[in-house]
Amino acid sequence: MNIPEVGIGTFLLSPEEAYNSVSEALKLGYRLIDTANAYGNERSVGNAMRDSGVARSDIFLSTKIWASEYLNDNAVDQTLARLGVDYIDLLFLHQPCENYMHAYRNSEKAYKEGKIKSIGISNFEGQYIENLLKECEIIPQIIQVEAHPYYTQTELRKTLAQNDIKLMSWYPLGHGDSALINEPIFKKLGEKYGKTSAQICLRWHIDMGFIVIPGSKNSKHISDNFDILDFSLTSEEMAEVAKLDKGKRYYNRTDAQLKEFSAWRPNL
């Protein structure tokens, strides 16, 4: 199954919220669902998928192995069990913490066994992705990173292009920054296309070639976030949006945090 261009993310959603959001999304036509060990809502995501009536083969499911599970050789099987599925369409390593190559080798093994259909990495920017590409047997198909018009991942995209790796955006609306969403260019284009500024911003991701996974527990927002497939921005409009890039990111991870991640155990 090819990965859809737009999906729903479940970061910061409680189990109940994740169930409701995924249920609503699948009802509206979403077919890409993103979760993670660390979100603590994998069971609810799996339940919502089963209860939706949508065939498993029609849903593209991605999840992430957390850093404290990197040395756990049963992490993939345990993730499958929590989700209640026979396979995962896309399995990420969540952070470039110590022992990530051990976990990556387990992902490669699971890929060969058919337990996962594709391998991804999350937040592996700069030297981390360069080091992984030198050591891995199977090149990751997708990387999930912060990306939005204020931070377009220019340098990373050079590496991705050389290795045919697609980018999946998180914080696609700049962590809800009103300054980004209210940029005049988005209002102008929204008036032209009959869309909200947020919808224009999300469409920008697709026209950049990114996969976008905005999360929400608001039914209206879930619906609006998916209603971006009936238009596209022109090359001139994309050039205008490109002028917004100022290297501003909202998530700045430290080396100290990477060490903390390895010790922290999510409520699986």
BELJO-V909125 format. One record per residue. N is the residue number from 1. RES is the residue in one letter. PHI is phi in whole degrees, -180 to 180 (* if undefined). Layout:
# BELJO-V909125
{{N;RES;PHI} {N;RES;PHI}}
This chain:
# BELJO-V909125
{{1;M;*} {2;N;-73} {3;I;-75} {4;P;-65} {5;E;-76} {6;V;-134} {7;G;-143} {8;I;-113} {9;G;-95} {10;T;-123} {11;F;-61} {12;L;70} {13;L;-96} {14;S;-66} {15;P;-54} {16;E;-66} {17;E;-64} {18;A;-63} {19;Y;-60} {20;N;-65} {21;S;-67} {22;V;-66} {23;S;-60} {24;E;-65} {25;A;-62} {26;L;-65} {27;K;-65} {28;L;-81} {29;G;116} {30;Y;-57} {31;R;-134} {32;L;-118} {33;I;-123} {34;D;-120} {35;T;-142} {36;A;-169} {37;N;-51} {38;A;-68} {39;Y;-77} {40;G;70} {41;N;-130} {42;E;-60} {43;R;-61} {44;S;-66} {45;V;-62} {46;G;-62} {47;N;-63} {48;A;-64} {49;M;-62} {50;R;-66} {51;D;-75} {52;S;-72} {53;G;84} {54;V;-80} {55;A;-60} {56;R;-55} {57;S;-67} {58;D;-96} {59;I;-111} {60;F;-97} {61;L;-108} {62;S;-121} {63;T;-147} {64;K;-137} {65;I;-83} {66;W;-82} {67;A;-57} {68;S;-69} {69;E;-101} {70;Y;-64} {71;L;-95} {72;N;-86} {73;D;-71} {74;N;-103} {75;A;-60} {76;V;-66} {77;D;-62} {78;Q;-69} {79;T;-67} {80;L;-58} {81;A;-66} {82;R;-63} {83;L;-76} {84;G;71} {85;V;-126} {86;D;-88} {87;Y;-154} {88;I;-117} {89;D;-70} {90;L;-149} {91;L;-115} {92;F;-97} {93;L;-92} {94;H;-77} {95;Q;-145} {96;P;-81} {97;C;-85} {98;E;-57} {99;N;72} {100;Y;-66} {101;M;-70} {102;H;-63} {103;A;-66} {104;Y;-67} {105;R;-62} {106;N;-66} {107;S;-66} {108;E;-62} {109;K;-64} {110;A;-64} {111;Y;-63} {112;K;-66} {113;E;-84} {114;G;83} {115;K;-76} {116;I;-130} {117;K;-97} {118;S;-157} {119;I;-114} {120;G;-132} {121;I;-131} {122;S;-124} {123;N;69} {124;F;-91} {125;E;-101} {126;G;58} {127;Q;-65} {128;Y;-64} {129;I;-71} {130;E;-63} {131;N;-66} {132;L;-64} {133;L;-64} {134;K;-75} {135;E;-105} {136;C;-75} {137;E;-88} {138;I;-110} {139;I;-68} {140;P;-61} {141;Q;-85} {142;I;-143} {143;I;-121} {144;Q;-107} {145;V;-146} {146;E;-65} {147;A;-157} {148;H;-169} {149;P;-61} {150;Y;-81} {151;Y;-147} {152;T;-97} {153;Q;58} {154;T;-57} {155;E;-68} {156;L;-60} {157;R;-63} {158;K;-66} {159;T;-66} {160;L;-63} {161;A;-63} {162;Q;-70} {163;N;-118} {164;D;55} {165;I;-109} {166;K;-89} {167;L;-105} {168;M;-111} {169;S;-89} {170;W;-116} {171;Y;54} {172;P;-64} {173;L;-107} {174;G;65} {175;H;58} {176;G;73} {177;D;-66} {178;S;-64} {179;A;-63} {180;L;-70} {181;I;-61} {182;N;-94} {183;E;-58} {184;P;-53} {185;I;-63} {186;F;-72} {187;K;-64} {188;K;-60} {189;L;-71} {190;G;-63} {191;E;-66} {192;K;-67} {193;Y;-98} {194;G;70} {195;K;-128} {196;T;-80} {197;S;-60} {198;A;-62} {199;Q;-65} {200;I;-63} {201;C;-62} {202;L;-66} {203;R;-65} {204;W;-55} {205;H;-59} {206;I;-63} {207;D;-72} {208;M;-80} {209;G;91} {210;F;-87} {211;I;-97} {212;V;-125} {213;I;-132} {214;P;-64} {215;G;-105} {216;S;-166} {217;K;-112} {218;N;-97} {219;S;-58} {220;K;-64} {221;H;-66} {222;I;-59} {223;S;-66} {224;D;-62} {225;N;-64} {226;F;-91} {227;D;-87} {228;I;-132} {229;L;-102} {230;D;-105} {231;F;-158} {232;S;-148} {233;L;-85} {234;T;-76} {235;S;-63} {236;E;-67} {237;E;-68} {238;M;-63} {239;A;-65} {240;E;-66} {241;V;-65} {242;A;-59} {243;K;-68} {244;L;-77} {245;D;-62} {246;K;-134} {247;G;67} {248;K;-94} {249;R;-119} {250;Y;-107} {251;Y;-123} {252;N;-124} {253;R;-77} {254;T;-109} {255;D;-63} {256;A;-63} {257;Q;-66} {258;L;-59} {259;K;-67} {260;E;-65} {261;F;-60} {262;S;-66} {263;A;-89} {264;W;-76} {265;R;-112} {266;P;-70} {267;N;-82} {268;L;-79}}
